[in-house]
Amino acid sequence: MLVIAGFSFGTLVSAGVLTVLVSVGLIPRFAQKTKSADHILLYENAVVLGTIIGGILTVFSSFIRFPEGAGRFGIVLLVIYGLFGGMFEGCVALAIAEMLDSIPIFSRRVGFHQGIEVFVAAVALGKVAGSLSYFFYEIYLYGGS
């Protein structure tokens, strides 16, 4: 019963994520920019499957063990996952910001007339620095396992 409930909840969460991504126009925009609009269903299915797999891996991460001597392999997988996860998260954040026009509204209210590019770059670099320090601290603390 727990397996059915867990899979059902994962499916609902992935459907919610897909709904948000479709409502901000992220997937159609990617398809438009890459000139591959005929594969849009594949993109949507990949997002749903990725959300389900990510949820399963998050819930059952304590049961996933690599064989002895595969510590470097796990770190490489973590770096690859972090790279693609960060790119995806950045794209979602930019799509939402573009949809809501939050940066121009913020700049008008604060009185920013120059240097918006520096502000956006500083936010992005801060996010990268925070993520890297978190992951390296975890690797240092737990030895990469």
Summary of the structure (lengths in Angstrom):
residues: 145
radius of gyration: 18.8
end to end distance: 31.0
largest distance: 57.7
contacts: 320
relative contact order: 0.08
helix: 84%
strand: 0%
